[in-house]
Amino acid sequence: MAVRTLIAVPAQARRGEVVPIRATIQHVMESGFRPDGQGRTLPRDIVTRFECRLDGQLVFAADLYPAVAANPYLSFVLRAERSGQLAFSWSGDNGFSHGESRPFVVA
């Protein structure tokens, strides 16, 4: 299954600058409460955790719950102190796991 993400990281940041980081992942986020056409409850299938790490150090994390809409979008700020690799990871129900990385350049 191909997973589509959109991740926005500034091309470059000045040391000390607070910059926005945005990430979204394509996922249906089935709550486990909705019935299908035959009245049976659809099984839960959600992204339960998002993490962003800069060179292995956790800089942002969020736990997600069934009330979160499909294609969860997260936005947070990061103070630019050093350059490195930002690693984004999503995990969820039914063994779902996806990760991507982007360079973070501080001038």
Backbone as CSV, one residue per row, in Angstrom:
resi,resn,N_x,N_y,N_z,CA_x,CA_y,CA_z,C_x,C_y,C_z
1,MET,0.835,-1.178,0.000,0.000,0.000,0.000,0.885,1.249,0.000
2,ALA,0.719,2.088,-0.971,1.482,3.334,-1.051,0.903,4.349,-0.065
3,VAL,1.772,4.967,0.696,1.363,5.968,1.673,1.791,7.317,1.143
4,ARG,0.875,8.269,1.135,1.180,9.616,0.646,1.278,10.561,1.826
5,THR,2.359,11.306,1.883,2.552,12.313,2.926,2.881,13.651,2.285
6,LEU,2.617,14.698,3.011,3.063,16.041,2.647,3.763,16.595,3.875
7,ILE,5.018,16.969,3.706,5.815,17.481,4.809,6.418,18.816,4.368
8,ALA,6.219,19.851,5.179,6.764,21.176,4.871,7.794,21.559,5.920
9,VAL,9.034,21.684,5.470,10.155,22.113,6.308,10.823,23.262,5.565
10,PRO,11.111,24.387,6.240,11.774,25.487,5.541,13.089,25.035,4.905
11,ALA,13.408,25.592,3.744,14.649,25.245,3.044,15.864,25.603,3.895
12,GLN,15.751,26.672,4.674,16.849,27.116,5.519,16.283,27.988,6.633
13,ALA,16.902,27.951,7.797,16.479,28.771,8.929,17.707,29.434,9.549
14,ARG,17.496,30.590,10.146,18.569,31.268,10.867,18.640,30.708,12.287
15,ARG,19.834,30.630,12.826,20.022,30.136,14.197,19.166,30.957,15.155
16,GLY,18.386,30.275,16.001,17.522,30.940,16.972,16.125,31.230,16.462
17,GLU,15.927,31.137,15.155,14.613,31.403,14.564,13.637,30.273,14.929
18,VAL,12.381,30.639,15.156,11.327,29.660,15.406,10.603,29.448,14.081
19,VAL,10.634,28.201,13.592,10.083,27.910,12.264,8.947,26.901,12.363
20,PRO,7.958,27.027,11.470,6.853,26.064,11.466,7.239,24.791,10.710
21,ILE,6.795,23.663,11.223,6.960,22.364,10.574,5.550,21.803,10.417
22,ARG,5.217,21.330,9.215,3.869,20.807,8.965,3.965,19.435,8.323
23,ALA,3.081,18.534,8.748,3.081,17.181,8.191,1.662,16.632,8.156
24,THR,1.339,15.961,7.077,0.054,15.273,6.966,0.301,13.928,6.293
25,ILE,-0.542,12.969,6.616,-0.440,11.637,6.037,-1.824,11.203,5.562
26,GLN,-1.861,10.558,4.432,-3.123,10.059,3.901,-3.485,8.770,4.646
27,HIS,-4.587,8.820,5.382,-5.034,7.663,6.153,-6.521,7.829,6.448
28,VAL,-7.293,6.749,6.347,-8.754,6.842,6.502,-9.200,7.145,7.923
29,MET,-8.431,6.760,8.941,-8.756,7.012,10.343,-10.170,6.517,10.687
30,GLU,-10.402,5.239,10.521,-11.702,4.637,10.864,-11.798,4.499,12.384
31,SER,-12.806,5.122,12.987,-12.910,5.232,14.446,-13.250,3.933,15.174
32,GLY,-13.888,2.990,14.492,-14.331,1.767,15.156,-15.731,1.884,15.722
33,PHE,-16.390,3.009,15.461,-17.747,3.236,15.960,-18.798,3.279,14.841
34,ARG,-18.360,3.457,13.596,-19.294,3.594,12.470,-19.757,2.234,11.967
35,PRO,-21.037,2.134,11.593,-21.514,0.888,10.991,-21.314,0.903,9.473
36,ASP,-21.160,-0.289,8.899,-21.100,-0.389,7.440,-22.525,-0.494,6.902
37,GLY,-22.687,-0.780,5.627,-24.002,-0.869,4.985,-24.901,-1.952,5.559
38,GLN,-24.320,-2.975,6.178,-25.100,-4.067,6.768,-25.309,-3.886,8.277
39,GLY,-24.877,-2.760,8.825,-25.076,-2.487,10.239,-23.973,-3.013,11.141
40,ARG,-22.960,-3.665,10.580,-21.833,-4.154,11.386,-20.863,-3.001,11.644
41,THR,-20.293,-2.975,12.822,-19.330,-1.937,13.170,-18.026,-2.183,12.415
42,LEU,-17.569,-1.152,11.735,-16.289,-1.239,11.031,-15.162,-1.280,12.051
43,PRO,-14.142,-2.106,11.836,-13.045,-2.187,12.808,-12.228,-0.893,12.854
44,ARG,-11.726,-0.591,14.031,-10.916,0.606,14.218,-9.619,0.478,13.418
45,ASP,-9.223,1.574,12.779,-7.975,1.631,12.020,-7.516,3.084,12.009
46,ILE,-6.719,3.458,13.018,-6.278,4.846,13.130,-4.759,4.921,13.293
47,VAL,-4.227,6.093,12.987,-2.849,6.421,13.339,-2.894,6.817,14.808
48,THR,-2.098,6.174,15.645,-2.156,6.435,17.080,-1.008,7.295,17.597
49,ARG,0.078,7.407,16.833,1.250,8.142,17.319,1.993,8.791,16.160
50,PHE,2.420,10.026,16.386,3.279,10.741,15.458,4.481,11.228,16.250
51,GLU,5.672,11.100,15.679,6.882,11.615,16.301,7.745,12.305,15.259
52,CYS,8.448,13.338,15.699,9.451,14.003,14.871,10.721,14.085,15.704
53,ARG,11.814,13.621,15.112,13.114,13.620,15.793,14.140,14.358,14.942
54,LEU,15.000,15.112,15.610,16.119,15.782,14.950,17.368,15.019,15.343
55,ASP,17.953,14.325,14.387,19.131,13.483,14.630,18.932,12.563,15.840
56,GLY,17.764,11.950,15.917,17.466,10.985,16.968,16.866,11.563,18.236
57,GLN,16.922,12.876,18.408,16.369,13.510,19.610,14.921,13.914,19.342
58,LEU,14.008,13.467,20.192,12.589,13.778,20.041,12.364,15.277,20.197
59,VAL,11.745,15.911,19.175,11.447,17.344,19.244,9.946,17.609,19.286
60,PHE,9.133,16.627,18.866,7.679,16.766,18.930,7.053,15.380,18.850
61,ALA,5.979,15.179,19.620,5.235,13.921,19.560,3.768,14.204,19.827
62,ALA,2.904,13.395,19.253,1.466,13.526,19.489,0.834,12.148,19.490
63,ASP,-0.051,11.923,20.457,-0.877,10.722,20.475,-2.207,11.093,19.843
64,LEU,-2.668,10.261,18.907,-3.908,10.530,18.186,-4.978,9.536,18.624
65,TYR,-6.230,9.956,18.547,-7.349,9.167,19.040,-8.439,9.069,17.972
66,PRO,-9.459,8.216,18.171,-10.482,8.005,17.140,-11.207,9.263,16.672
67,ALA,-11.247,10.316,17.460,-11.949,11.536,17.056,-11.179,12.353,16.015
68,VAL,-9.939,11.995,15.732,-9.130,12.723,14.750,-9.637,12.395,13.346
69,ALA,-9.739,13.417,12.516,-10.252,13.258,11.159,-9.300,12.458,10.277
70,ALA,-9.818,12.000,9.163,-9.000,11.307,8.165,-7.877,12.237,7.711
71,ASN,-6.789,11.651,7.260,-5.631,12.398,6.767,-5.126,13.395,7.811
72,PRO,-4.711,12.898,8.982,-4.343,13.806,10.073,-3.222,14.770,9.683
73,TYR,-3.443,16.033,10.042,-2.519,17.130,9.768,-1.979,17.631,11.100
74,LEU,-0.682,17.767,11.201,-0.059,18.273,12.420,0.872,19.421,12.060
75,SER,0.865,20.440,12.900,1.728,21.593,12.714,2.323,21.948,14.071
76,PHE,3.623,22.222,14.080,4.298,22.610,15.310,5.460,23.511,14.942
77,VAL,6.060,24.142,15.938,7.208,25.022,15.686,8.454,24.407,16.293
78,LEU,9.568,24.755,15.703,10.864,24.237,16.130,11.851,25.400,16.153
79,ARG,12.586,25.544,17.242,13.622,26.574,17.309,14.862,26.032,16.603
80,ALA,15.359,26.780,15.640,16.507,26.354,14.839,17.800,26.597,15.622
81,GLU,18.356,25.528,16.152,19.619,25.632,16.894,20.774,24.993,16.135
82,ARG,20.483,23.927,15.369,21.548,23.232,14.633,20.951,22.517,13.432
83,SER,21.776,22.295,12.437,21.350,21.540,11.261,21.290,20.059,11.597
84,GLY,20.516,19.322,10.821,20.432,17.883,11.024,19.359,17.273,10.147
85,GLN,19.027,16.054,10.456,18.015,15.311,9.705,16.763,15.190,10.567
86,LEU,15.636,15.669,10.045,14.354,15.503,10.733,13.746,14.182,10.291
87,ALA,13.438,13.316,11.242,12.804,12.023,10.954,11.371,12.071,11.460
88,PHE,10.432,11.814,10.558,9.006,11.822,10.868,8.521,10.380,10.884
89,SER,7.764,9.998,11.915,7.243,8.631,11.953,5.795,8.625,12.438
90,TRP,5.016,7.801,11.788,3.620,7.582,12.132,3.463,6.098,12.448
91,SER,2.699,5.760,13.480,2.389,4.362,13.773,0.927,4.271,14.185
92,GLY,0.373,3.070,14.027,-1.042,2.943,14.330,-1.509,1.525,14.451
93,ASP,-2.821,1.376,14.370,-3.470,0.076,14.498,-3.064,-0.854,13.359
94,ASN,-3.237,-2.137,13.613,-3.008,-3.180,12.612,-1.578,-3.186,12.078
95,GLY,-0.629,-2.789,12.909,0.774,-2.814,12.516,1.199,-1.690,11.591
96,PHE,0.367,-0.659,11.435,0.709,0.448,10.541,1.939,1.186,11.046
97,SER,2.867,1.443,10.147,4.070,2.193,10.471,4.599,2.830,9.184
98,HIS,4.962,4.099,9.274,5.515,4.786,8.109,6.485,5.852,8.606
99,GLY,7.580,6.025,7.900,8.562,7.032,8.267,9.168,7.696,7.050
100,GLU,9.523,8.950,7.218,10.209,9.720,6.176,11.158,10.686,6.866
101,SER,12.094,11.229,6.111,13.016,12.212,6.690,13.230,13.366,5.723
102,ARG,13.629,14.492,6.295,13.917,15.698,5.537,15.129,16.384,6.161
103,PRO,15.946,17.044,5.346,17.064,17.813,5.916,16.550,19.078,6.586
104,PHE,17.236,19.491,7.649,16.926,20.741,8.351,18.214,21.534,8.391
105,VAL,18.260,22.643,7.654,19.479,23.429,7.486,19.377,24.717,8.292
106,VAL,20.341,24.895,9.191,20.417,26.112,10.004,21.684,26.855,9.603
107,ALA,21.509,28.111,9.224,22.651,28.927,8.772,23.124,29.840,9.877
